[in-house]
């Protein structure tokens, strides 16, 4: 009987060279590869029964081929797949984190924010894949240029407490003229809660008194966002 390692490797070697992930990338570039082929290159090998491509397809199928859902898997989640040791799982998580950081740097701090989509592009990479709730604030100058992005609080799965005193202390310390409030809903539900609405009203009123305008409040989910400004929900 042939060694198991030979049986495993022959699955990909039996494919035409142009269909093997590495050869395909070399000849046609990374953009020509499917999600499972890109993931297979990170995994490098499968297990006794499945090639790296097969294992990649299993993983993607488990998250309904949703890369955002894949990015929310933990090291332990990935290691539950047969043939996925810690080293392979860490390679996948590292690649996903690099992708997130690339997105986070695409919007520069000196760029202006003129719409909710601009704000989401800036804050989204920081919030959309979290499994717990966090509250952040984007501080703006008079020209709507970004002064900075600041975490305010971090909580559990169902909520976090945002202290208005902390938020406005940050704004005053950095001489902000405006701010965009941001928090995430790990459930993916974008509809604001009564607590979200009450906090927004309180912060808008305080901002009016301090001449620091609340320009928007974004709720970030796994597949999009809700804008209080776009929905006419700012007091």
Secondary structure, DSSP 8 states (H G I E B T S, - for coil): ---HHHHHHHHHHTS-GGGSHHHHHHHH-GGGS-HHHHHHHHH----SS--HHHHHHHHHHHTTT-HHHHHT--HHHHHTSTT--HHHHHHHHHHHHHHHHHHHHHS-TTSB--SHHHHHHHHHHHHTT-SS-EEEEEEE-TTSBEEEEEEEEE--SS-----HHHHHHHHHHTT-SEEEEEEE-TT---S--HHHHHHHHHHHHHHHHHT-EEEEEEEEETTEEEETTTTT---
